[in-house]
């Protein structure tokens, strides 16, 4: 269809002629899915069907369509579960700091519906993270006390200055 529509010919008749000549050449023969039923034939047409199929096809979460304040609010709600998997306090503080940076950025120039959001209290989050974690060395055996058959080791003199 690189040729231009001649003047004086309606679009409908010109397009019909292009389709007919393509059929005569066999351009529509042996196409993928020829003779097979349509996959969604008989199902009712939903509003925004194309958007739902795009999200499904691309593997995108539906949250990507939410306005920024609602996305931030969902992140705030999921933050305790997210940081529970982290192994260091520094990583927890970094994750909360990054979320707080985006919250403050949104509060400075709000976009979308007005939803009440506030920065996360990092110290309270870290404290909750600490209480949810097992104590380091809790699964290890406590240090053995010297027994009668094994005398206590005497501390070396240079250990007095290590504090």
C-alpha positions as CSV (number, residue, x, y, z in Angstrom):
1,X,0.0,0.0,0.0
2,X,2.7,2.4,-0.9
3,X,0.7,3.9,-3.7
4,X,-1.3,7.0,-3.0
5,X,-5.1,7.2,-3.4
6,X,-5.9,8.7,-6.8
7,X,-8.0,11.9,-6.8
8,X,-11.7,11.5,-7.4
9,X,-11.9,8.0,-5.8
10,X,-13.5,7.6,-2.4
11,X,-11.4,6.1,0.4
12,X,-13.8,3.1,0.8
13,X,-13.6,2.0,-2.8
14,X,-9.8,2.5,-2.9
15,X,-9.3,0.5,0.2
16,X,-11.6,-2.2,-1.1
17,X,-9.6,-2.4,-4.3
18,X,-6.4,-2.7,-2.3
19,X,-7.8,-5.6,-0.3
20,X,-9.2,-7.4,-3.3
21,X,-5.8,-7.2,-5.2
22,X,-4.0,-8.4,-2.1
23,X,-6.4,-11.4,-1.8
24,X,-5.8,-12.2,-5.5
25,X,-2.1,-12.1,-5.0
26,X,-2.5,-14.5,-2.1
27,X,-1.1,-12.2,0.6
28,X,-3.7,-13.4,3.1
29,X,-3.1,-17.1,2.5
30,X,-1.4,-19.2,5.2
31,X,-1.6,-16.6,8.0
32,X,-1.1,-17.7,11.6
33,X,-4.4,-18.7,13.2
34,X,-6.2,-19.1,9.9
35,X,-9.4,-21.2,10.3
36,X,-9.1,-21.2,14.1
37,X,-11.8,-19.6,16.3
38,X,-11.1,-16.3,17.9
39,X,-9.8,-16.7,21.5
40,X,-12.3,-14.3,23.1
41,X,-15.3,-14.9,20.8
42,X,-18.5,-15.0,22.7
43,X,-17.2,-13.3,25.8
44,X,-18.8,-9.9,26.8
45,X,-16.7,-6.9,26.0
46,X,-15.3,-5.3,29.1
47,X,-14.5,-1.7,29.6
48,X,-10.7,-1.1,29.1
49,X,-10.2,-4.7,27.8
50,X,-7.2,-3.5,25.9
51,X,-5.6,-2.2,29.1
52,X,-6.2,-5.4,31.0
53,X,-4.8,-7.5,28.2
54,X,-1.7,-5.2,28.0
55,X,-1.1,-5.5,31.7
56,X,-1.5,-9.3,31.6
57,X,0.7,-9.7,28.4
58,X,3.5,-7.5,29.8
59,X,3.4,-9.0,33.3
60,X,2.9,-5.5,34.9
61,X,1.3,-5.2,38.4
62,X,-2.0,-3.4,38.5
63,X,-0.5,-1.0,41.1
64,X,1.5,0.6,38.3
65,X,-1.7,2.3,37.2
66,X,-2.4,3.8,40.6
67,X,-1.8,7.5,41.1
68,X,1.5,8.4,42.9
69,X,0.0,9.1,46.4
70,X,-1.9,5.8,46.4
71,X,1.3,3.9,45.3
72,X,3.3,5.6,48.1
73,X,0.6,4.7,50.6
74,X,0.7,1.0,49.6
75,X,4.5,1.1,49.9
76,X,4.2,2.6,53.4
77,X,1.8,-0.2,54.4
78,X,4.1,-2.9,53.0
79,X,7.3,-1.4,54.4
80,X,7.5,-3.5,57.6
81,X,7.2,-6.8,55.6
82,X,9.8,-5.5,53.1
83,X,12.4,-4.6,55.7
84,X,11.8,-7.9,57.6
85,X,13.8,-9.6,54.9
86,X,16.8,-7.2,55.2
87,X,19.8,-8.4,57.2
88,X,21.4,-5.1,58.4
89,X,20.1,-2.0,60.2
90,X,21.9,0.1,57.5
91,X,19.8,-1.6,54.8
92,X,16.6,-0.9,56.7
93,X,17.5,2.7,57.2
94,X,18.4,3.1,53.5
95,X,15.1,1.5,52.4
96,X,13.1,3.8,54.7
97,X,15.2,6.8,53.7
98,X,14.5,6.2,50.0
99,X,10.8,5.9,50.6
100,X,10.8,9.1,52.7
101,X,12.7,10.9,49.9
102,X,10.0,10.0,47.4
103,X,7.2,10.9,49.9
104,X,8.8,14.4,50.5
105,X,9.2,14.8,46.8
106,X,5.5,14.1,46.3
107,X,4.5,16.4,49.2
108,X,6.5,19.3,47.6
109,X,4.8,18.9,44.2
110,X,1.6,16.8,44.7
111,X,0.2,15.0,41.7
112,X,-3.1,13.1,41.6
113,X,-5.7,12.9,44.3
114,X,-5.1,14.3,47.7
115,X,-4.3,11.4,50.0
116,X,-2.9,11.9,53.5
117,X,0.6,10.5,53.6
118,X,3.5,11.4,55.8
119,X,7.1,10.3,56.0
120,X,7.9,7.1,57.8
121,X,9.4,7.2,61.3
122,X,12.7,5.5,60.6
123,X,13.7,5.0,64.3
124,X,10.4,3.3,65.1
125,X,10.7,1.1,62.0
126,X,14.2,0.1,63.0
127,X,13.1,-0.7,66.5
128,X,10.2,-2.9,65.1
129,X,12.7,-4.6,62.8
130,X,15.0,-5.3,65.7
131,X,12.2,-6.9,67.9
132,X,11.1,-9.1,65.0
133,X,14.6,-10.5,64.5
134,X,16.2,-13.3,66.5
135,X,19.0,-12.1,68.8
136,X,22.5,-12.7,67.3
137,X,23.9,-15.8,68.8
138,X,20.6,-16.8,70.4
139,X,20.8,-20.1,68.6
140,X,24.3,-20.7,69.8
141,X,25.1,-22.4,73.1
142,X,26.0,-20.1,76.0
143,X,29.7,-19.9,76.9
144,X,30.8,-22.7,79.2
145,X,31.7,-21.8,82.7
146,X,34.9,-23.2,84.1
147,X,34.3,-26.4,85.9
148,X,36.3,-28.1,88.6
149,X,38.1,-30.4,86.2
150,X,38.9,-27.4,83.8
151,X,40.4,-24.4,85.5
152,X,39.6,-20.9,84.3
153,X,42.1,-19.3,82.0
154,X,43.9,-16.4,83.5
155,X,43.5,-13.1,81.6
156,X,46.6,-11.8,80.0
157,X,48.0,-8.5,81.2
158,X,47.6,-6.8,77.8
159,X,43.8,-7.5,77.7
160,X,43.3,-5.0,80.5
161,X,44.0,-2.2,78.0
162,X,41.5,-3.3,75.4
163,X,38.3,-1.4,76.1
